[in-house]
């Protein structure tokens, strides 16, 4: 389900794309002592999505995706909180993991477990939380003991794992659910503390690099003071701020954190806190006292109030969207126990590399995806990539001239020592070229600087000197391409991309050209389907994840369409007494519906008859006509329309059984098929930046007669439509005479949620129509009975 499919209004919504770094400094943490319940105020201000959430939680099916689409990463009402948390943690139907426990409390540090858990429960009782003292202590001890035994790790008080229970115990959960929630949070969101020192210190090394990326001045100041992030953020990371924030703040923060399901979000929450504490710790003059500074930073989150949480998380999201993302995949296994681990040596190697990194490293796929060309008529929208890099090639001039990336700007790094004045001029030219590229909307333009060297640490020494020079000058958004130019060539060869599409230079290897062309021609000419599989593999590599969903349902669809031996169910035959050929493709006026009509959505063993005329109407014939440029628009413009309720990604089944990538656009009273248009050719076979669609004529929702699917293939949904003109004259006695004049078939991955949402909108649309019809009838009756009205000149008017 699309995340924009709710008609709820976002409370305290801000257009983060319009913020500048100066705006971020205006965000202040509220340290007032006013006892205001900000969460209750939010509940009263915006009850619409709360009602939608209530219906979803009370329905037959709900999952994390549905919750996120409704809540949109906002604070949830307290009455729904635990249900939402369990869904986000995927523990709703989790079995009792503690059944294997022998109930023995015999850890080496069992006494420390007992002491910490007892103190925790006592602190909750002193705060006024209603708990059964001994039961709460026993549950906390059991959870901590079994966790350490099952993970074969040693309990340490300084890890502060028990602080997570500070938020969970007041929820009055049974022991099984308490453990499942604790385990899910611990494995997904709490950095590991059971491996080598280099691994346990890796999160704080990454935090330093993220801070260096966004605020090099503050990072350099902390380095000068010999203050490491671990000295003041360890308790934040190990307890997700529950050890330092008030309970209501922690709950509100977890509402958003668990909905986002991003374990790295804590880094950007921390970044917001540090940036806002900057003026407090950088006072000028002599260096401040280390102990005092650490104390100030450690207590910074304590001034947060529940009313701050929304802005706090939106600012963190702002930073997250403007930070390279490739490190997430590379470091997940190193940081979190819930991630898949290939080997301990690999994890140690990744952690060691992070510890020795000079700045953030960007993967080659992320760099190339950011550098893909734009169409001249591309439309910027919220789905556009937030980061574009200005690539600076720091290899010697002869290597650059032999071959370099199309979008690379050359900077001779050796000039910094040989000819300082020329180097300053080169830097000036670099920044001028960057600004011009940004203003022109060029592919090579971007606020973020990414340096690329040869890939050899010794040869790249000058490049790192240039980077250090810029960081000392407080230049933000600086990164380096992982592996350098060597890795770039290897990657392009691995994914079978013609080097000439990306690389220019005087001495390109002819062998690489021929090899790439051979692979490319084979990919294009392979009619058996292997070429498509190869391209999908390339796309997966390029994005680091699956960029484009594909549905392998064509064979099933063809089988169902060609099957003419099965008959409709009795309920369907009763609802459609006859079939009428013709498209009826436009969605004109809607018809009257009645409570006596059969259910809109039904599951039939078969809903096709090979001789039925509506088989020819699966997609209107106009969908196969040549595309008209005036009908083509960017998908984002549709999703930004104010009347949009839902937009489901799907595949449209055309009359010949072929599948077409599409999106089903749903408004309050219409549905419309948006067929994807074949994108313009991109360099290197990269996926298009935007999705372009051609809109077919709309269908009125009230004209939907039936929505059917198959038990054996529930994703194949058939919408059957009546003639809108005929349906205007329907009465309650003639509802069974509705003729199905057209049908459309779609393969919708999330068919259950889609049909449920559409059915609800059909009911609402019908209610609005009936109200308007009744009002019109009343006005007409009053007008005809008024003596002052002029007589009608036509008896049939």
DOPA-964532 format. One record per residue: x, y, z of N, C-alpha, C in turn; residue in three letters. Coordinates in steps of 0.2 Angstrom, whole numbers, plus 5000, padded with zeros to 4 digits. Each point is the difference from the previous one (the first is absolute). Layout:
N
XYZXYZXYZala
...
***
This chain:
797
500449945000499650065000500450065000unk
499950054996500450065000499950045006unk
500650035002500050045006499650065000unk
499850024994499650064999499349995000unk
499849945002499349984999499550025005unk
500250045005499550025005499850074999unk
499450025001499850074999500150045007unk
500349975004500250045007500450064999unk
500050045004500450064999500649995005unk
500650014998500650005004500050065005unk
500049985007500150055005500750035000unk
500150065000500650045001500449984993unk
499749994995500449984994500450064997unk
500649984998500550054998500349984993unk
500150044996500349984993500850005002unk
500249945001500750005002500550014994unk
499749994994500550014994500150085000unk
499650045003500250074999500450035006unk
500249965005500450025005500750014998unk
500450055003500750004999500349995006unk
500749995000500449995006499950055005unk
499950074998499850055005499449995004unk
499549974996499349995003500149955005unk
500449954999500149955005500250025007unk
500450055000500350035006499450045004unk
499550014997499450045003499649955005unk
500149944999499749955004500350005007unk
499550015005500350005007499649955004unk
500349965004499749965004499750035006unk
499349985001499650045005500249975007unk
500450055004500249975007499550045005unk
499450024998499650035005499749945005unk
499750025005499749965005499350005000unk
499750024995499350004999499749934999unk
499549985004499849945000499449994995unk
500250004993499550004995500049934997unk
499449974999500049944996500050014993unk
500550004997500150014992499649954996unk
500149945003499849944996499250005000unk
499750025005499250005000499850064996unk
500450064999499850054996500049984993unk
500549964998500149974993499449954999unk
499849975005499449954999499450044998unk
499950055004499450044999500050044993unk
500650024998500050044994499949964994unk
500249945000499949964994499749935001unk
499450005001499749935001499849964994unk
500150024994499849974994500449935000unk
500650015000500549944999500049955005unk
499850035006499949965006499449954999unk
499550024997499449964999500249954994unk
500450024995500249954995500549955004unk
500450025004500449955004499649955004unk
499550035003499649965004499649944996unk
499850024994499749964996500549944997unk
500650034999500549954997500249955006unk
500150025006500249965005499449955002unk
499450024998499449955002499849964994unk
500350014994499949964995500349935000unk
499949974994500249935000500749994998unk
500350054997500750004998500350075001unk
500650005003500450065001500749985001unk
500550044997500749995000500350065001unk
500750005000500450065001499950054995unk
500049974994499950054994499350045000unk
499549975002499350035001500150055006unk
500349985005500150055006500450064998unk
500549994996500450064998499750044995unk
499649974996499650044995499550055003unk
499749975006499550045003500350055005unk
500549985004500350045005500550054997unk
500349984995500550054996500550025005unk
500349965004500550015005499850065004unk
499449995003499850055005499949975007unk
500050045005499849975007499349975000unk
499949955003499449965000499750015007unk
499350005000499650005006500249955005unk
500050015006500349955005499649945000unk
499350004998499649945001500249954994unk
500350034995500249954994500849995000unk
500350035005500849995000500249935000unk
499849965004500349935001499949964994unk
499350014997499949964994500450024994unk
500150075000500450024994500849985001unk
500250005006500749985001500149934999unk
499549955002500149934998500049994993unk
499650044996499949994993500750024997unk
500350065002500650024997500649965002unk
499949965006500649965002499949934997unk
499449984997499849944997500049955006unk
499750015005499949955006499349995002unk
499550024995499349995002499949935001unk
500249954996499849935000500649965001unk
500550035004500749965001499849955006unk
500349944999499949955005500550025006unk
499949955005500350015006500749985000unk
500550044999500749984999500349985007unk
499750015005500349995007499849925002unk
499649974996499949935002500649955001unk
500550024996500649965001500450015006unk
499950055004500350035005499949955006unk
500649985004499949965005499850035007unk
499950075000499850045005500650015006unk
500649984998500550015005500350074999unk
500150035006500350065000500750005003unk
500449984995500749985002500550034995unk
499950064998500550044996500650025005unk
500650014997500650015004499950075003unk
499650044997499850075003499350005002unk
499749955003499350005001499850055006unk
500550015004499850055006500050074997unk
500450024995499950064996499450014997unk
499749944997499450004996499450025005unk
500149965006499450015005500050075003unk
500650035001500150075003499750054995unk
500250004993499850044995499350004999unk
499749945000499350004999499650025005unk
500249995006499650025006500050085001unk
500650034998500150075000499550034995unk
500049974994499650024995499250005002unk
499849955003499349995002499850055005unk
500550015005499950055005499950074998unk
500550024995499950064997499450024996unk
499749944997499350014997499550015005unk
500049965005499550015006500150075003unk
500650025001500050075003499850054995unk
500049994994499750054995499250005000unk
499749955003499349995000499749954995unk
500549964997499749954995499749945004unk
499449984998499649955003500349934998unk
500449975004500349934999499949965006unk
500049934999500049965005500849985002unk
500250035005500750005001500449944999unk
499849955003500449935000500049974993unk
499450014997499949974993500450044995unk
500050065001500450044995500749985001unk
500350005006500749985001500149934997unk
499649955001500149944998500049994992unk
499550044997500050004993500750034997unk
500250065003500650034997500649965001unk
500149965006500549965001500049944995unk
499449974999499949954995500250024993unk
499850054998500250034993500750014999unk
500350035005500750024999500549935001unk
499849965004500349935001500049964994unk
499449994997499949964994500350034994unk
500050075000500350034994500849985000unk
500350015006500749995000500249934999unk
499549955002500249934999499949984993unk
499450024997499949984993500550034995unk
500350065002500550034995500749985002unk
500049975006500749985002500550065001unk
499750055003500450065001500050025008unk
500550045002500150015007499650075002unk
499650005005499750065002500450055003unk
499950064998500450055003499550065001unk
500150035006499650055002500050064996unk
500750024998500150064996499749994993unk
499849944998499650004993499350035001unk
499750005006499450045001499449964996unk
500149944998499449974997499450005004unk
500050005006499450005004499650065000unk
500450064997499650064999499550004995unk
500049954995499549994996499349985003unk
500149965005499449975004499750065004unk
500450065001499750065003499450024996unk
500049994994499450024995499549955000unk
500249944999499649944999499649985006unk
500350005006499649975006499450045001unk
499950075000499450035001499549984995unk
500149974995499549984995499649945002unk
500249975006499649945003500049944995unk
500549984998500149944995500149945004unk
499749944997500249945003500749994998unk
500349955004500749994999500349984993unk
499649964997500249984993500050064995unk
499550045001500050064995500550055002unk
500150005007500650055002500649984998unk
500249935000500649984997500150014993unk
499449984996500050014993500250074998unk
499650055003500250074998500750025002unk
500249985006500750015002500549974995unk
499949944998500549974995500050034994unk
499450024997499950034994500450074999unk
499950045006500350075000500749995001unk
500349955004500749995001500349984994unk
499749954996500449984994499950044994unk
499550045000499950054994500350075001unk
500050025006500150075001500650025004unk
500249955004500650025005500649974998unk
500550044999500749984997500349955004unk
500449954997500249945003500650025006unk
500049965005500550015005500449945002unk
499949954996500249935001500649984996unk
500350044996500549984996500750045002unk
500450014995500750035002499950075001unk
500550035003499950085001500050044994unk
500349984995499950034993499350004998unk
499649955001499349994997499650045005unk
500149995006499550045005500150085000unk
500650024997500250075000499850034993unk
499849954995499850024993499450055000unk
499549995003499550055000500250075002unk
500450015004500250075002500550034995unk
500449954997500450034995499650024994unk
499549964998499550034995499750065002unk
499850015006499750065002500450064999unk
500749995002500550054999500050024992unk
500049954996500050024993499450034997unk
499449985003499450044998500050075002unk
500350015006500050075003500550044996unk
500649974998500550034996499750024993unk
499549964997499750014994499650065000unk
499650015006499550055000500350075004unk
500449995004500350055004500749995002unk
500550014995500749995002500350045005unk
499750065001500250055005499949965007unk
499449985002499949975006500449935001unk
500049974995500449935000500750025002unk
500350054996500750015002500150035007unk
499550045002500150025007500049955005unk
499549954999500049945005500749964999unk
500249994994500749974999500550035004unk
500050075000500650045003499949995007unk
499450005003499949995007500149935002unk
500149954996500149935001499449975003unk
499450024997499449985003499749954994unk
499949945002499849954995499250005000unk
499649984995499349995001499849955005unk
500449955001499849945004500050035008unk
500350055001500150035007499350035002unk
499650024996499350035002499449974996unk
500149964995499449974997499949935001unk
500449965004499949935001499449985003unk
499850045005499349995003499450014996unk
500150054995499550024995499949944996unk
500549974997500049954995499849935004unk
500249995006499849935003499350005002unk
499750065001499350005003499550034995unk
500250024995499650044995499750065004unk
500450045004499950065003499549995006unk
499849945002499649995006500450015006unk
500650005000500450015006500150075002unk
499850054995500150075002499450044999unk
499549984996499450034998499549985005unk
499550055001499449985004499649954996unk
499649965004499649954997499650024994unk
499650055001499550024995500450024993unk
500650035001500450024995500349934996unk
500249965004500349934998499549974996unk
499349995002499549974997499850034993unk
500050075000499950034994500549994995unk
500750005002500549994996500049934997unk
499949955004499949934998499549994995unk
499450045001499550004995500250014993unk
500450054999500350024994500549954998unk
500549995004500649964999499849934997unk
499549975004499849934998499650004993unk
499650054999499750014993500550004995unk
500550045001500550014994500449944999unk
500149965005500349935000500750014997unk
500450065002500650014997500550005006unk
500449955001500549995006500550065000unk
500150034994500550065000499750065002unk
499450015001499750065001500250035007unk
500349965004500250035007500650054998unk
500449984995500650044998499850084998unk
499450004997499850074998499650035005unk
499749975005499750035006500650035004unk
500549965001500650025004500350064996unk
500050004994500350064996499650065001unk
499450005000499650065002500150025007unk
500149965005500250025006500650045001unk
500549974996500750035000500050074997unk
499750004994500050074996499650055005unk
499549985003499750055004500350025007unk
500549965002500450015006500750034998unk
500150024994500650024997500250075004unk
499550055000500250065002500150005008unk
499749955003500149995007500749985002unk
500349964996500749975001500650034997unk
499850044994500650034997499950085002unk
500450025005499950065003500650054997unk
500549974997500550044998500650015005unk
500550024998500650015005500349935001unk
500149995007500349945002499549944999unk
500449945000499549945000499749995006unk
499449985000499649995006500249935004unk
499850005006500149945004499749944997unk
500449944999499749944996499549975004unk
500150005007499549965004499350045000unk
500150075000499450045000499650004993unk
500450004995499749994993499649944999unk
500349945003499749944999499449995004unk
500050035006499450015004499450034997unk
500250064997499550044996499749964994unk
500449974996499849974995499649935002unk
500249975005499649945002499350015002unk
499950065003499450025003499550044995unk
500350014994499650044995499349984998unk
499949934999499449984998499550005006unk
500250025006499550005006499550065000unk
500250054996499650064999499449994995unk
500049944996499549994995499349995004unk
499550034997499349995002499649964995unk
499549985001499649964996499850044994unk
499950075001499850044994500650014995unk
500649995003500650014995500149944996unk
499749945001500249944997499950004992unk
499450034998499950004993500550044996unk
500250065003500550044996500749975001unk
500149975005500649975002500149944994unk
499549964999500149954995500050024993unk
499650054999500050034993500750034998unk
500350035005500750034999500549944999unk
499949955004500449944999499949974993unk
499450004998499849974993500450044995unk
500050075001500350054995500749984999unk
500449995006500749984999500149934997unk
499549955002500149934997499950004992unk
499650054998499950004993500550034996unk
500550045004500550034997500749975002unk
500049945001500649965002500049944996unk
500649984997500149944996499749945003unk
499749964996499649945003500449945000unk
500549994996500349944999500349975006unk
500250045005500349975006499549965004unk
499350014999499549965004500149924998unk
500049994994500149934998500749975002unk
500550044999500749975002500149995007unk
499650045004500250005007499549975005unk
499449984997499449975004500349945004unk
500349954996500249945004500650015005unk
500350064999500550025005499750025006unk
499550045000499750035005499449975004unk
499649964997499449975003500049934999unk
499849965006500049935000499549974996unk
499550044998499449974996500249994993unk
500650044998500249994993500449944998unk
499949984994500449944998500850015000unk
500349955003500850015001500349954996unk
500450024995500449954996500649975004unk
500450045003500549975004500350055005unk
500349985005500250055005500650044998unk
500449974995500650034998499750064995unk
499549994996499750054996499850065004unk
499649985005499850055004500550045003unk
500549975003500650045003500450044994unk
500049974994500350044995499650074998unk
499349995000499650064999500150055005unk
500049975007500050055005500750035000unk
500549974999500750034999500150054995unk
499749994994500050054995499650065002unk
499549995003499650065003500450045005unk
500349975004500450035005500650044997unk
500349984994500550034997499850054994unk
499350014999499850044995500150075001unk
500250034995500150085000499450044999unk
499549974997499350034999499549954998unk
499450014999499549964997500249974994unk
499949934999500249974993499349994997unk
500050014993499449994996500149944995unk
499649965000500049944996500050024992unk
500349964996500050024993499250004997unk
499649945002499350014998499650065002unk
500150025006499750065002500250064996unk
500750004999500250064996499750004993unk
500049944997499850004993499250025000unk
499649975004499350015000499950085001unk
500450035004499950075001500250044994unk
500449974996500350044994499649994993unk
499449965001499749984994499750074997unk
500050004993499850064997499250025001unk
499850064999499350025001499850014993unk
499349994999499750024994499950085001unk
500050034994499950085001499350025003unk
499549964999499450015003499849975006unk
500549975004499949975006499750055005unk
499649975004499650045005500349985007unk
500250055003500349995007499449985005unk
500049955004499549995004500349965006unk
499649995005500249975006500449935000unk
499849974994500449934999500650014997unk
500250064998500750014997500549995005unk
500649974997500649995005500250065003unk
500150005007500150065004500850024999unk
500449954998500750015000500350004993unk
500350054997500449994994500750035002unk
500549964997500750015001500350044995unk
500450055002500550034995500749965001unk
500149964995500649965000500650034998unk
500549995005500750034999500549954999unk
500349994994500549954999500750035001unk
500349975005500750035003500649964997unk
499949964995500649964998500450054996unk
500649984998500550044996499650014993unk
500350054997499650034994500149944994unk
500649975000500049954995499549945001unk
499949985006499549955001499350024999unk
499950075002499350024998499950014993unk
500550024996499950004993499949944996unk
500349945003499949944997499349975001unk
499750025005499349985001499750025007unk
499450035000499750035006499249994999unk
499750015005499350005000499750064997unk
499549994996499750064996499950065004unk
499849995006499850065004500550035005unk
500649974999500650025005500350064998unk
500250045005500350065000500849995002unk
500550024996500649985002500450055005unk
500349985005500450045005500649975001unk
500650034998500649975001500250015007unk
500049955004500150015007500750015002unk
500549984995500750025002500250075000unk
499550044997500150075000500050035007unk
499749975005500050035006500650015003unk
500549954999500750015002500550034995unk
499949994994500450024995499950084998unk
499450024999499850064998499450035004unk
500150025007499450025004499550054997unk
500350054996499650054997499649974995unk
500349964995499649974995499549955003unk
500149975006499549955003499450055002unk
500250055003499450055002499650024995unk
500350014994499650024994499649944997unk
500349945001499649944998499449995004unk
500150015007499449995004499550054999unk
500250074998499550054999499649984993unk
500449974995499649984994499649945001unk
500249965005499649945002499350025003unk
500050045004499450025004499650044995unk
500350044995499650044995499749954996unk
500349954998499749954995499549965004unk
500149995006499449965004499450055000unk
500150065002499450045000499750014993unk
500350014995499750004993499749944998unk
500249945002499749944999499349995003unk
500150035007499349995004499550054997unk
500250064998499550054997499749974994unk
500549974996499749984993499649935001unk
500049975006499749945000500349944997unk
500750014999500449954997500049935004unk
500149954996500149935003500650005005unk
500550044998500750015004499950045006unk
499450035001499950055005499849975006unk
500250025006499849985006500450045006unk
499650015006500350035005500549965004unk
500049934999500449955003500649994996unk
500650015003500649994997500349925001unk
500149974995500349935000500650004996unk
500549985004500749994997500149934998unk
500450004994500249934998500750004998unk
500449955003500749994998500149944996unk
500649985000500249944996499849935004unk
499950005006499849945004500649985004unk
500650024998500649995004500150055006unk
500149975006500050055006500650054999unk
500649974997500650045000499950064995unk
499749984994499950054995499550055001unk
499549985005499550045002500250055006unk
500649995002500250055005499850074999unk
500250024994499950084999499250015000unk
499649954998499350025000499850015007unk
500249955005499850015007500350075003unk
500550024997500350075003499550054997unk
499749994994499550054998499450005004unk
499849945002499449995004500150035007unk
500649995003500150035006500050075000unk
500350034995500050074999499350035000unk
499549974996499350025000499750005006unk
500149945004499649995006500350055005unk
500650025000500250055004499750074999unk
499850014994499750064998499249995001unk
499849955003499349995002499549994994unk
500349964995499649994994499649935002unk
499450014999499549945001499949964994unk
499749945002499849954994500649984996unk
500549975004500649984996500049925001unk
500249974995500049925000500549984995unk
500249935000500449984995499749934998unk
500249994993499749944997500449945002unk
499749955003500349945002500349964995unk
500749995000500449964996500250044994unk
499850064999500350044995499849984993unk
500450034995499949994993500049934998unk
500549965003500149934999499349965001unk
499750015006499449975002499450024995unk
500150064998499450024995500149964994unk
500649994997500049964994499849935001unk
500249975006499949935001499250005001unk
499750045003499350005001499650004993unk
500250054996499750014993500149934996unk
500549975001500249944996499549945003unk
500050005007499649955003499350004998unk
499750064999499350004999499850014992unk
500649994996499949994993499750074997unk
500350055002499850074998500650024995unk
499850024994500550034995500450065003unk
500649995001500450065003499950064996unk
499950004994500050064996499350045002unk
499649975003499450045002500150045006unk
500649985004500150045006500750035000unk
500549974997500750025000500250044994unk
500350055000500350034994500850015002unk
500450004994500750015001500349974993unk
500750025000500449984994500249934999unk
500049965006500349944999499649955004unk
499349994998499649955003500249934997unk
500049965004500249934998499649974995unk
500249984994499649974995499749945002unk
500449965004499849945002499350005005unk
500150055004499450025004499450024996unk
500150044995499550024995499649944997unk
500549964997499749944996499649955005unk
500349995006499749965004499350035003unk
500050065001499450035002499550004995unk
500250024993499550004995499749934999unk
500449955000499849934999499549985005unk
500150025007499549985005499450044999unk
500050074998499550044999499549974994unk
500349994995499749974994499649945002unk
500449955004499649945002499450015004unk
500150055004499450025005499550034996unk
500150044995499450034996499749954995unk
500449954998499749964995499849935002unk
500049995007499849945003499250005000unk
499749974996499349995000499749955005unk
500449965003499749955004499850025007unk
500250075002499950025006500650015005unk
500549974997500650015004500350075001unk
499950034994500250075000499650055005unk
499449985001499650045005500349985007unk
500149945001500249985007500750035001unk
500450004995500750045001499950075002unk
499650034996499950075002499750015007unk
499549965002499850015007500549985005unk
500549964998500649995005500450065000unk
500150034994500450065000499750065004unk
499350005000499750065004500049985007unk
500049945002500049985007500750025003unk
500549994996500750025002500150075000unk
499750044995500150075000499750035006unk
499549985002499650045006500249975007unk
500349945000500149965006499449975003unk
499550014996499449965002499550004994unk
499549975000499550004994499750064999unk
500250044994499750064999499350004996unk
499949954997499449994996499749935001unk
499450015003499649935001499849974993unk
500049945000499849974994499649945002unk
499449984996499649955002500049954995unk
500149945002500149944995499349965000unk
499550044998499349975000499849994993unk
500450024995499749994993499849944998unk
500349945002499849944998499449985003unk
499950025007499449985003499450044997unk
500150064998499550054997499749974994unk
500549984995499849974994499649945001unk
500249965005499649935001499350025002unk
499950055004499450015003499550044994unk
500350044996499650034995499849954995unk
500549954998499849964995499549945002unk
499949995007499649955003499350024998unk
499649964996499350014998499649955003unk
500249955004499649945002499750015006unk
500250055004499750015007499450054999unk
499650005005499450054999500050045006unk
499650065000500050045006499649975005unk
500150025006499749985006499250034999unk
499649975004499350025000499950075002unk
500450025005499950075002500250054994unk
500549984997500250054994499550004995unk
499849944998499549994994499450045002unk
499850005006499450045002500150075000unk
500650025001500150075000500150034993unk
500249964995500150024993499649964996unk
499450024998499549954996500250004993unk
500450054998500250004993500650044999unk
500449994994500650034999499950044994unk
500350065000499950054994500750024998unk
500149994994500750024997500050075000unk
500750034999500150075000500450025005unk
500450054999500550025005499750045006unk
499550054999499850045006500650035004unk
500550024996500650015003500050075004unk
499550044999500050065004499649995006unk
500250045005499650005006499650055001unk
499450004997499550065000499750005007unk
499350024999499650005006500049945004unk
499950005006500049945004499349985001unk
499849935001499449985001499849995007unk
499449985001499749995007500249935002unk
500249995006500149945003499549985006unk
499949945001499649985006500349955004unk
499750005006500349955005499849934998unk
499649994995499849934998500549974995unk
500550054998500549974995500549955003unk
500249954997500549965003500650035002unk
500449975005500650035002500550024995unk
500350065001500450024994500649964999unk
500349975005500649965000499849935001unk
500249954996499849935001500649964997unk
500149945003500549954998499749954996unk
500149994994499749954996500549954997unk
499849944999500549954997500250024993unk
499550044997500150024993499650064998unk
500250054997499650054998500050024993unk
500249954996500150014993499649954996unk
499750024994499849964995500350024993unk
500349954997500350024994499650044995unk
499349995000499650034995499750065002unk
500250025006499750075003500350064997unk
499650044998500250064997500450055004unk
499949995007500450055004500849975000unk
500149944998500749984999500450054996unk
499750034995500350044995500150075003unk
499750015006500050075003500550005006unk
500449955001500550005006500450065000unk
500250034995500350065000499750044993unk
499850065001499750034994500450004994unk
499849994994500449994994500450064999unk
499850065003500550064999500649995003unk
500149955005500649995003500649984996unk
499849964994500449984996500250044994unk
499750065000500150054994500650045002unk
500350034994500650045001500050055006unk
500550015004499950045005500050074998unk
499650045003500050074998500450045005unk
500450044998500550045004499650045005unk
499450034998499750045005499649975005unk
500049935000499649965005500649975005unk
500650024999500549975004500250055006unk
500049975006500250045005500549965005unk
500350045005500449965004499649985006unk
500149945002499649965006500050055006unk
500550035001500050045007499550064999unk
499850024994499550055000499349975002unk
499949944998499449975002499949995007unk
500649975003500049995007499950065005unk
500250064997500050065003499350045000unk
499549974996499450034999499650005007unk
499650055001499750015006499449945001unk
499749984994499549955000500249935001unk
500749995000500249935000499949975007unk
499749945000499949965006500549945000unk
500149974995500449944999500350004993unk
500649975000500449994994500349935000unk
499749954998500349935000500449984994unk
500649985002500549974994499749934998unk
499949994994499749944997500349994993unk
499749944997500049994993499449994997unk
499950044995499349994996500049954995unk
499549965000499949944995499750034994unk
500350004995499750024993499649954997unk
499650024995499649954997500349944997unk
500750014998500349944997500449965005unk
499950025007500349965005500750035002unk
500250054996500750035002499950045006unk
500550005004500050045006500450074999unk
499750055003500350074999500150035007unk
500650025002500150045006499550065001unk
499750005005499550055001500050025007unk
499650065002499850025006499250015000unk
499749985005499350015001499950065004unk
499850054997499850075004499350005002unk
499950015007499350005002499950075004unk
499550034998499850065003499349995004unk
499750055002499449995004499449974996unk
500050014994499449984995500249974994unk
500749994998500249974994500649965001unk
500149954996500649964999500350014993unk
500650005000500350014993500749964999unk
500149974995500649964998500550044998unk
500650005003500650044997500549954998unk
500050004993500549954997500750034999unk
500549975002500650025000500350004993unk
500350064998500350014994500749984999unk
500249974995500749984999500450065001unk
500550005005500450055001500550014995unk
500350064999500550024996500649965001unk
500449994996500649965001500550045004unk
500349965005500450035005500749984999unk
500550035002500749984999500149945005unk
500449954997500249945004499449965002unk
499450014997499449955001499850025007unk
500150065003499850015007499250025000unk
499749985005499250015001499950084999unk
499450024998499850074999500050035007unk
500150075000499950035006499350015002unk
499550014995499350015001499649944996unk
499549995003499549954997499550054996unk
499949984993499550044996499549954998unk
499450035001499449964999499550044995unk
499649964997499450024996499449985003unk
499650055001499349995003499549984996unk
499749945001499449984996499450035003unk
499450004996499450045002499849975007unk
499750045004499849985007499449965000unk
499949965006499449965001499750035006unk
499450015000499650025006500049955005unk
500150015006500049945005499349975001unk
499550055000499349975001499849964994unk
500450004995499849954994500349935001unk
500449995005500249935001499549965003unk
499949944996499549965001500249945005unk
500649984998500349945004500850015000unk
500349985005500749995001500149935002unk
500449964995500149935001500749985000unk
500249945003500649985000500049925000unk
500549974999500049925000500349985006unk
499849945003500349975005500749984999unk
500149974994500749984998500550054998unk
499750064999500450064998499750065002unk
500150025007499650055003500350074998unk
500650004997500250074998499750024993unk
499749964997499750024993499350025002unk
499950074999499350035002499750034994unk
499349985000499650024994499550055002unk
500050064997499550055002499550004994unk
499349995001499550004995499650065001unk
499850034995499750075000499349994996unk
499550045002499450014997500050064996unk
499550014996499950064995499850055005unk
500450065001499850055004499350034998unk
499950014993499350034998499549965002unk
500049935000499549965002499949995007unk
500550015004500049995007499750065003unk
499950064997499750055003499349995001unk
499749964996499249995001499949945004unk
500549975003499849945004499650015006unk
499649955002499650015006500249945004unk
499849995007500249955004499749934997unk
499550004996499749944997500449984994unk
500450044997500349994994500849995000unk
500249995007500750005000500349944997unk
499649945000500349944997500150004993unk
499750054997500050014992500650044998unk
500550015004500650044998500449964995unk
500150034994500449974995500750025001unk
500549955000500750015000500250014993unk
500250074999500250024993500750004999unk
500450005005500750005000500449975006unk
500649984999500349975006500850024999unk
500350015006500750015000500449955005unk
500549974998500449965004500750025002unk
500249995006500650035002500349945005unk
500750005000500349965005500350055005unk
499749995006500250055005500349965006unk
500750015001500349965005499750005007unk
499750065002499750015007499250004998unk
499849954997499350004998499550015006unk
500149975005499550005006499950075002unk
500650045001499950065003499750054994unk
500249994994499850044995499250004999unk
499849935000499350004999499650025006unk
500249995005499750035006499950075000unk
500650044998500050075000499550024994unk
500049974995499650024994499249995002unk
499949945003499349995002499750055005unk
500550025005499850065004499850064997unk
500450024995499950064996499450004995unk
499849934998499450004996499450015005unk
500049985006499550015004499950075002unk
500650035001499950085002499850044994unk
500249984994499850034994499350004999unk
499749945001499349984999499650055005unk
500350005006499650045005500050084998unk
500550024997500050074998499650014994unk
500049954996499550014994499350005002unk
499849955004499349995003499850075003unk
500450035004499950065003499850064995unk
500550004995499950054995499349994996unk
499949944999499449984996499450025004unk
500049985006499450025004499950075001unk
500650045000499950075001499750034993unk
500349974995499750034993499349984999unk
499849945002499349995000499550045004unk
500350025006499650045004499950074997unk
500650034998500050064997499550014994unk
500049944996499650004994499250005002unk
499949965005499350005002499750075003unk
500550035004499850065002499950064995unk
500449994995500050054994499449994996unk
499849944999499449994996499350025004unk
500050005006499450015004500050075002unk
500550054998500050075002499550044995unk
499550035002499550044995500450054996unk
500550035003500350064997500549974994unk
500149945000500549974994499650014994unk
500450024994499750004994499949934997unk
499449994997499949944997500549974995unk
500149945000500549974995499750004993unk
500550024996499850004993500049934996unk
500249955004500149934997499849955006unk
499549964998499849955004500549955002unk
500550004996500549945001500650035003unk
500050075002500650035003500249975006unk
***
